[in-house]
Amino acid sequence: MTDEQRDRARKALELAIDEVGGASRLAEKLEITRGAVYQWDVCPADRCVDVEKHSGIPRTALRPDVFR
């Protein structure tokens, strides 16, 4: 992942968290702990589809290095 892709992915994750009402709410929807969400630098590739489903933020924005 390039620095530019990482920056975009971080911003997309922040937006996704905001869209669902916070990290606790996202964690609840994903059935994981809030701490797990807070540990993410960028959204893990295996969580992108679910984060997209709940937030509306496209997986291509969440992980531009994986999804095109």
LINNOR-V332739 format. One record per residue. N is the residue number from 1. SS is DSSP state (2 for helix, 1 for strand, 0 for the rest). NEAR is the number of other C-alpha atoms within 12 Angstrom. Layout:
n={N | N}
ss={SS | SS}
near={NEAR | NEAR}
This chain:
n={1 | 2 | 3 | 4 | 5 | 6 | 7 | 8 | 9 | 10 | 11 | 12 | 13 | 14 | 15 | 16 | 17 | 18 | 19 | 20 | 21 | 22 | 23 | 24 | 25 | 26 | 27 | 28 | 29 | 30 | 31 | 32 | 33 | 34 | 35 | 36 | 37 | 38 | 39 | 40 | 41 | 42 | 43 | 44 | 45 | 46 | 47 | 48 | 49 | 50 | 51 | 52 | 53 | 54 | 55 | 56 | 57 | 58 | 59 | 60 | 61 | 62 | 63 | 64 | 65 | 66 | 67 | 68}
ss={0 | 0 | 2 | 2 | 2 | 2 | 2 | 2 | 2 | 2 | 2 | 2 | 2 | 2 | 2 | 2 | 2 | 2 | 2 | 2 | 0 | 0 | 2 | 2 | 2 | 2 | 2 | 2 | 2 | 2 | 0 | 0 | 0 | 2 | 2 | 2 | 2 | 2 | 2 | 0 | 0 | 0 | 0 | 0 | 2 | 2 | 2 | 2 | 2 | 2 | 2 | 2 | 2 | 2 | 2 | 0 | 0 | 0 | 2 | 2 | 2 | 2 | 0 | 0 | 0 | 0 | 0 | 0}
near={16 | 12 | 12 | 14 | 21 | 23 | 21 | 24 | 33 | 25 | 22 | 30 | 40 | 28 | 27 | 34 | 33 | 20 | 20 | 25 | 17 | 21 | 29 | 20 | 24 | 33 | 27 | 21 | 23 | 25 | 17 | 18 | 17 | 19 | 15 | 20 | 28 | 21 | 15 | 23 | 20 | 35 | 39 | 26 | 23 | 16 | 28 | 31 | 24 | 26 | 39 | 30 | 19 | 26 | 31 | 22 | 27 | 25 | 31 | 23 | 33 | 41 | 34 | 28 | 23 | 22 | 18 | 11}
